Amino acid sequence: MQLKDFGRGARIELSKMAKLLGMKFIGYNPNAQQVSLELEGKGVTYPLEEFIQKYESVCPTA
């Protein structure tokens, strides 16, 4: 899955997803397909695909 840089809208959605997982959204790198987050005061970077899988396992959609 390739998520292109759609600008602010994509970042807002990723931020909402991170908040539901108890993380703070820091940024999104569309070239590397990575999401940067803050978890328990530490910065972590997830591949986009892994982040989405984690979100879907915790917050399943209809």
N, C-alpha and C positions, 0 to 999 in steps of 0.2 A: 504494500500500500504506500503510495507516494502522496503526501499531503503537500501541495504547493503553498507558497507564501501568499495567502490571500489577504495579508495585512492584519489590521487590527481585529477583525472578526475571528480569525483563527486563534489569535492569542487570547481573546476573551473566552472562547470556548475551552481552550486548554487550561486557562486559569480556573474556570468553574470546575473542570474535571479534577484538577489538583486539589482544590479546596475540599471537594467531596471525599477525597482520599486522605485528608488531613495533612496536606503538603502546601507549601507556598510556591506559586509559579514565579520563576525568575525570567526565563526566556525560551525562545524557540529558534533553532538554527535550521532553516529550510534546506540549505545545501547539504548538511550532514544528516538531516532527518533526526535531530536530537532535541530533547526537551530538558531544560535545566530547571531543577526544583530545589527547594530548601526543605529538609526533613530533619527535625530535631536539632535545628541550629547548624546543620551541615549541608553544604551544597552537593547535590548529586546530579548526574546526567544520565538520562535513560534514552535508549533508542526509541523513536516514536512508536514503532510497532509494539514494543514491550510495554510501554506506558499505556497504550490503548488496550492491550490485552489485560493488564492489571486492572484498569478501570472497569472493563466489561465483566471481569470476574467478581469484582466487589459490588458494582452498581449495574446489574443486568438491565438492559432496555427491553421494552416490549416488542 
